[in-house]
């Protein structure tokens, strides 16, 4: 099974939506909070090329944010990425 990492904020509705989708699909993920951690957010931004959250990776594949995660699910591609 692929490793899923999500950079998130406790106050972000898009983060909550993305986490809910992953939890409803029983997909384990590592959550990295950026709240009050400018160094962590800067590292995420350097890696993702974006400063917004959530930022999601499945193994080495940068999914992007919540909209991109849901697009993968609608296209039937999320399960295949998770399976590895």
BELKAPE-V640049 format. One line per field, one symbol per residue. ss: DSSP state (~ for helix, > for strand, _ for the rest). Layout:
BEGIN
ss: ???
END
This chain:
BEGIN
ss: ___>>>>>____~~~~~~~~~~~~_____>>>>____~~~~~~~~~~~______>>>>__>>>>_~~~~~~~~~___~~~~~~_
END
